[in-house]
């Protein structure tokens, strides 16, 4: 699997197979194998917690529901899920705005440009957003940086975050705090 395929999957479905907002940690582990790391998001609170599968990070509610799936792409390489359960491979990053928006258009993924951050001209950022098919309460944000005088077309993908906006968690905490 190539990084552009993973990003297209994020844009269309909110993550990779087995991992997307409103899914479960159990489903993620079934598809990707056990997480290679985990921890508390806030050291003072037992939940939510994060779990890592390669460079794919998921935030889990105390009830086991995935609230967010993220893939940082600011490094030169990204470790992404392979086709086999529990297998990952490392691929180059460096996806540009033009390359990703062209890939989305080619497969019919609707997107829109949503934010500018002009207060930091040396680290100019902007984002694009997709709404997940069949899950209108899940949005995916792709953040780009236009450092070093790059124009918007050549801005590099900094990271992707898929977030749900509707989960109403049961009030009963889990036993494994």
C-alpha positions in Angstrom: 0.0 0.0 0.0 1.3 3.5 -0.9 0.9 6.6 1.3 -1.4 8.2 -1.3 -3.7 5.1 -1.1 -3.8 5.5 2.7 -4.6 9.2 2.5 -7.3 8.6 -0.1 -8.8 5.9 2.3 -8.7 8.5 5.1 -10.4 11.1 2.9 -13.2 8.7 1.8 -13.7 6.6 4.9 -12.1 8.4 7.9 -9.1 6.1 8.3 -7.7 2.8 7.2 -9.6 -0.5 7.3 -10.4 -1.3 10.9 -9.5 2.1 12.2 -11.8 5.1 11.9 -13.7 7.3 14.3 -16.7 5.6 15.9 -15.0 2.2 15.3 -13.5 0.2 18.2 -10.1 -0.5 19.5 -10.9 -4.3 19.3 -11.6 -3.9 15.5 -8.4 -2.0 15.1 -6.4 -4.7 16.8 -8.1 -7.4 14.8 -7.1 -5.7 11.5 -3.7 -4.2 12.5 -2.5 -6.5 15.2 -1.7 -5.3 18.7 -0.7 -1.6 19.2 3.0 -1.0 19.6 2.4 1.8 22.2 -0.2 3.4 24.3 -0.7 5.9 27.1 -2.9 8.5 28.6 -3.6 11.7 26.8 -3.7 13.6 30.1 -1.6 12.2 32.9 -4.2 13.3 35.4 -7.1 11.4 33.8 -7.4 7.7 33.0 -9.2 8.3 29.7 -9.1 9.1 26.9 -6.0 7.1 25.9 -3.9 6.9 22.7 -2.8 3.7 20.9 -0.2 3.5 18.2 -0.2 1.2 15.1 2.9 2.1 13.1 2.7 5.9 12.7 -1.1 5.7 12.9 -2.4 7.1 16.2 -5.9 6.5 17.6 -7.6 8.2 20.6 -9.9 5.9 22.5 -12.8 6.8 24.8 -13.1 4.9 28.1 -15.9 2.8 26.5 -13.6 1.6 23.7 -14.8 3.8 20.9 -12.3 5.5 18.6 -12.7 9.3 18.8 -9.9 10.3 16.5 -7.4 8.7 14.1 -4.3 10.6 13.1 -1.3 10.1 10.8 1.6 12.6 11.2 3.3 13.0 7.9 5.9 15.7 8.6 8.7 13.2 8.8 10.6 12.1 5.7 9.1 8.6 6.0 5.8 7.3 7.4 5.1 3.8 8.8 1.7 2.7 7.4 -0.3 -0.5 7.6 0.5 -3.2 5.0 -2.1 -5.6 3.5 -1.3 -8.3 6.1 -2.5 -8.2 9.7 0.2 -6.8 12.0 2.5 -5.9 9.2 3.6 -2.3 8.4 6.0 -0.8 5.9 7.8 2.5 5.7 7.2 4.8 2.8 8.4 8.3 1.8 6.1 11.2 2.8 6.3 14.5 0.9 2.7 14.5 -0.5 1.8 17.9 -1.9 -1.5 19.7 -1.9 -1.8 19.3 -5.7 -1.0 15.6 -5.6 -3.6 14.9 -2.9 -6.3 17.1 -4.3 -5.8 15.5 -7.7 -6.1 12.0 -6.2 -9.3 12.9 -4.3 -10.8 14.4 -7.5 -9.9 11.3 -9.5 -11.9 9.0 -7.2 -14.8 11.4 -6.5 -13.9 12.5 -2.9 -15.4 15.9 -2.3 -13.1 18.3 -0.3 -12.9 21.9 0.6 -10.2 24.2 1.7 -11.0 25.4 5.3 -8.4 27.4 7.1 -5.4 29.7 6.8 -2.9 30.7 9.4 -1.4 34.0 8.1 -0.1 35.1 11.5 3.0 32.9 11.0 4.2 33.7 7.5 7.4 31.7 8.0 5.3 28.6 8.8 2.2 29.2 6.7 -0.4 26.5 7.0 -3.7 25.7 5.5 -6.1 22.7 5.6 -8.5 20.8 3.5 -11.5 18.9 4.8 -13.5 15.9 3.7 -16.7 14.5 5.1 -16.7 10.7 5.4 -19.2 8.9 3.2 -22.0 7.4 5.3 -20.7 9.2 8.4 -21.6 12.9 8.1 -20.5 13.5 11.7 -16.9 12.4 11.0 -14.6 15.0 9.4 -11.1 14.6 8.1 -8.6 17.5 8.1 -5.5 17.4 6.1 -3.0 20.2 7.2 -0.4 21.5 4.8 2.6 23.7 5.3 3.9 26.1 2.8 7.4 26.7 4.3 10.5 27.8 2.4 8.6 30.0 0.0 6.6 27.1 -1.5 3.3 28.1 -3.2 0.1 26.4 -2.2 0.2 23.9 -5.0 3.5 22.5 -3.6 2.7 22.8 0.1 3.5 19.6 1.9 1.1 17.5 3.9 1.9 17.9 7.6 -0.7 15.5 9.0 -4.2 14.1 8.8 -6.8 13.9 11.6 -10.2 12.1 11.4 -12.5 13.1 14.2 -16.0 12.2 15.2 -18.4 14.8 16.6 -21.3 12.8 17.9 -20.2 10.0 20.3 -22.2 10.0 23.5 -20.3 7.8 25.8 -22.0 5.7 28.4 -21.4 7.0 31.9 -20.0 3.7 33.2 -16.2 3.8 33.2 -14.2 0.8 32.1 -12.5 -1.5 34.6 -9.1 -1.3 33.1 -8.2 2.2 34.2 
